[in-house]
Amino acid sequence: MLDFIQAGPDDAPPIAPTVVLCHGFGANMHDLAAIAGEATAPSYRWIFPQAPAEIPGYPAGRAWFPRTPGELLQFASGADFHDLAGMDPDGLRASGEELIDLLTSVGTDLSRTVIGGFSQGAMVAIEAVLSAAGGELPAGLAVLSGSLIAANRWAGMAPGIAKVPVFQSHGTVDPVLPFEQATRLREVLIGAGASVDFVEFAGGHGVPPEVVDRLGAFIARVLPE
């Protein structure tokens, strides 16, 4: 099972409103934890999973995909970041399944859960929600500075999650994952019938306060206390 840290009430029941946020490539489960105290009321449970793959040369850095040392080092160079739509890397599907397995293991009610992530973690969140299609779906999907990946496969699966509300944010001058990739992702989701609350901001690869505020409003709307 994936490691994780938790914020919010220690004795939260399975039906407690829950937000899951997956960190990006090279970060770890502590990276986004501060958002919990800024976006929602104290009654919300937040779960921050740890990606399973260790990145060679980055002692504290973790990755969701790929999974082999050589591929991780190539990915760490950033050379592949501008051509993700045509890729379906080893570890992407496994990460989505591992995330759903974690939520099942800790006893969360998916219908009372918003699944999200930042950057690579956002792609894993989408993959996890897609893998849940046909069963219980989450209350919402939060995509923070994510990108379209595995475009053909995702486009074919996206109609299965059309009823899941989506929050998506992206910086217009993101040097890591270009803004155009975010708009392509939005088009795939909207084309499949999803409702997407898209927030663009004048900035780079990050989660500025305005996005945290809008994310909090989205969570309160789709997942009330």
N, C-alpha and C positions, 0 to 999 in steps of 0.2 A: 504494500500500500504506500502511496505517496506520503512523504512527510508534510506537515502543515503546521501553521500557527493559527490561533483563533483570537478574535476580539469580540467583545460583547458579553452577554450574560453566560456564566459558566454552566448554569442549569437549564439552558434553553431547550424546550421540547422540540420534537421533530417538526412541528407545524410553525415554529418560530420563523419570522421573516429572515431569510438568509441570503447573504451576498457572497459569491465566490469570485475572487480576483486573482488571476494568474500573472505572474511577473514575466518580464521580457527576457530575451537572450542575454546571457552574461550577468544577470542579476540573481536574486534569490528570494525566498519567501518573505523576508523582512522588508523588501524594497517598497512595497505599496501600502504597508500597514497603517501609515499615518492617515490615509484617506478615510479609514473607518470612522475616526472621530470627527471628521469634517463633513461627511456626506449624509449621514443618517443619525437618527435618534439612538440613544444608548440601548434600546430594546432590540435592535437588529444584531443578529449574529453574523460575523464576517469570518470567512475561511480563506486563508492565503496558502495555497499549495506550493510545494517545492518541486521544481522540475527534476527529473531523475538523472540526467546526464551531466557528468562533470566535464568541464572544458579544460583541456590540457593547458597549463600555464596560467590559469585563472582560478586560484585557490577557492575564492568565494563565489565564483560564477557558475551558473547552471544553465542548462538548455533543455528544451522540450524535444527538439529535433535539430539535426540528424543525431544519430546515436553512436557512430564509430569515431574514434579519435581523429583520424585523418579528415573525415568529412566535417567534423566540428571545427577543426583548425581552418579549413577552407571557408566554412560559413562565417567564422569569426572575422575573416578579412573583409567581409561586406561585399565581396564580388558578386554574390548571388542575389543580393537584396533587391535589385532593380528588375529581376526577371523571375519573380516568384510565381506568377500566374500559370506559367507552363510547367511548374515543378509539382511533384507529389512526393516529397522526401520521406525517406525511412524514418519512422518515429512519429509522424504526424497523426496517423490513425491510432497508433498505440497510445499516444498521449491523450487523445480524446476519450478513449475507452478507460484509461487509467483514472482520468478525472471523474467520470461517471461512477466508476467503482469506488473511488474515495467517498463521494457523496452518499452512495448506498451504504458504505461501511460505517459512516458516522451518523447515519439515520436521518438524513435530511429529506424533507418532502419536496420533490422537484417542483411541484406546482406552487410552492411557496419560496422559490429560490430564483435569484437573478444570477446567471453565470456570465462572467466577463473576464477581461484581461487586457493587458497593455502590450502592444507590439507583437512579438511572437506569441505571448500569452493570449492575446486576442484571437489569433488564428486557432490556437488550441481550444479556446472557448467555443468558437464557431464549430469546429470539428466535433466537439463534445455534444453540442446541441443537435447538430445534424445526425449524430449517431443515435440520439434519443428519439428521432422521428419514428412514428409508428407506435410509440409507447407514451408514457407520461412526459409532457413537455414542461420546460421551466417557465416561470412567470415573465422572464425577460432575458435579453442578451445584450451585454454591454461591450462594445468594441472600441477600445481606446488606442488610437494610432495603429490600427491593424492594417492588413493588406490582403488582397485577393491572392489565394494560393490554390493549387489544384483546381484551376478554374473550370475545366470541363466536368470533373466529378462533382464539384460543389454546385454547379449550375443545375445538374441533373437531380441533386438531392434537395436543393433549396425549397421547392414547393412543399416538402414535408414539414417545414417549420414556418410556413407562411403566417400562422396565427400567433407566432411569438413576437411580441413588440421588441424593436431593436433601438438601442442608443448607440450612435457612432460619432466619434470625434476625430479630427485630424488637423494638424497644422499645415497652413498653406505653403510654408517653405521648409517642410520636413526634409532634411538631408539624408535620412536613413531609409525611410519608406516613402517614396514620393506621393504627393497629394493625389496625383492621377490614379494611383493604384487604389486609393481609398474610394474615389468616385466610381471606379469600375466595380469595386465590391458592392457599393451602394446600389448600382444599377442591377447587379445580379440579384440582390435581395428584393428590391422593389419589383423587378421583373417576375419574381416568383410569387409575388403577392404580399410581401411583408410590409409592415408599416415601419418606416425608419425615421427616427428623430436625429437628423444630421447636424452636428455642430462643427463648423469650421472656425479656426482661430488663426490670428496672425502670429505664427510662431513655428517652432521646429518640432522635434520629436520629444514630446513630454505631455504632462497632464497639468495644465495651468489651473489656477483657482476658478476661473470661469467654467471650466469643464467639470471640475468637482461639484460646483454648485448645480450645474445642469444635470449632472449624473444623479445627484441627490434628489432633485425634483422628479426625475424619471423613475427612480426606485420607489419614491413615495407614491407615485401614481400607479405603477403596475404591481407594487407589492406593499400595500398599506399595512400598518401595524396590526 
